[in-house]
Amino acid sequence: MTSPERPARPEPAGRRVQRAPRAEVVVDLAAIRDNVATLRRIVGPAQLMTVVKADGYGHGMVEVARAARDAGAQWLGVAVAEEALALRAAGDTGPLLCWLAVPGEDYAPLVEAGVDVTAYTVEELDEVVAAARGLGTPARVQLKIDTGLSRGGSPRELWPALVQAAVRAEAGGALRVTGVWSHLACADEPEHPANAEQEQAFREACEVATAAGLAPEVRHLANSAAALLRPSARFDLVRCGIASYGLSPAPDVVGPAELGLVPAMTVQGRLALVKQIPAGAGVSYGHTYRAATPETVGVVPLGYGDGVPRHASGRAEVLVGGRRRPVRGRICMDQFVVGVDDDVRTGDPVVLFGRGDDGAPTAQDWAEACGTISYEIVTRVGGRARRRHVDGRSAE
């Protein structure tokens, strides 16, 4: 056995070497633009909303929003008021929908900024109307119906009352109903009967709104999965979140490459330490992994404090030295251990996940290792890891 610790490779004499950071999240905005353009081609003539909530699914909300607009996204979508107002503060002036609020929400800044707000109930609509009248500016409102997700949206039996309240408010000049929408529960399972049931319920809800005298600009039901796999659900507008970031919304059905999508996020860093451990040595907390023979291991300086899922302990893989390497033992708050070979050195690059075309795992690989979905993997990662935006792979 050679020395127990594998030192970093020496730097060339007389020259300062530019080192990669400890850990970083690299987001390729060219990939975002390409994905948005691909989605526009697929779903046309329906309009496209790029969903940038949760800091752009971990990719950077403002940067992704600009890339999406550059690629022709007609709408942006966010969950909460703070996100919508941040986009306006960053200079975005296009159509923008916000859909999640609580009683007592301050709608005035949203109305003033020209953000479309969502109403589920008559009470919520009344709060929007009060804000609009206080400003002397009509609000842009979209009505949402629950067609079967049993989450946000008006119950079907209360939908006519919400529609009538909106008709009265629109006649009084307090608002303009710009949209009617709903959300599918099982779009990632194209053959699930709930899809047809919800689509029919949505059509009926739109008919109720039209019969009452409303003329919404857009009707929308489809998320990424339905936009790609259920053409009948596209209506006037589709809302694409995860697909915009190059990940499949229905990985059991179709992969991103088959859809023409490119993953935009790569999580990478450098090995903090490489060393040898003897046979029988336990690795990380609880010694859930023990080396059967003498083994070389590397320490990756990211952990669940940076959004790396602890559920990946002993299950996920990373790319080091052109090969996938297994996670050994439990992932800790700041670091985790991987099995490597004797040719690996301290400071060598490590990729947790990326596009996958260079042998690296993908976010979907990590999701499967953790028993979750790729949405959670990309949205939660970050923490202390620096986020860096590039424009094409050559910029990396």
PyMOL commands that set and color helices and strands:
alter all, ss='L'
color gray80, all
select helices_A, chain A and resi 29-43+53-57+61-70+81-89+108-112+122-135+156-171+193-211+224-229+231-233+242-245+256-259+285-287+304-306+310-312+363-370+374-380+393-395
alter helices_A, ss='H'
color red, helices_A
select strands_A, chain A and resi 5-6+23-28+47-51+75-78+96-98+116-119+139-144+175-181+218-220+237-240+265-270+273-277+282-283+289-290+295-300+317-320+323-328+336-340+349-353+386-390
alter strands_A, ss='S'
color yellow, strands_A
deselect
rebuild
show_as cartoon
